[in-house]
């Protein structure tokens, strides 16, 4: 609580398979869907929920920087982090957004 949402690029991620771990989300904390948008595109690509807070997309080659959109399961609140993952992203790195859901009190 009190931190912004961060996206950890999981080990083994490539331009064709990107896996992200969501960290520090406040609010309901239950992400219902996650989408990624690559550089120069208007298309949001649905990511697949793997387990826990891990999501992936198997489509490529994908080109950064990437924007990420999160939607909560319980109330369909959406946040979009524009260009949160840089063009020269690397596996095992964590990229922090400037956003978070409102905390549940």
Buried (B, 14 or more C-beta within 10 A) or exposed (E): EEEBBBBBBBEEBEEEBBBBBBBBBBBBBEBBBBBBBBEEEEEBBEBEBEEEBBBBBEBEEBEBBBBBBBBBEEEEBEBBBEBBBEEEBEEEEEBBBEBBBEEEE
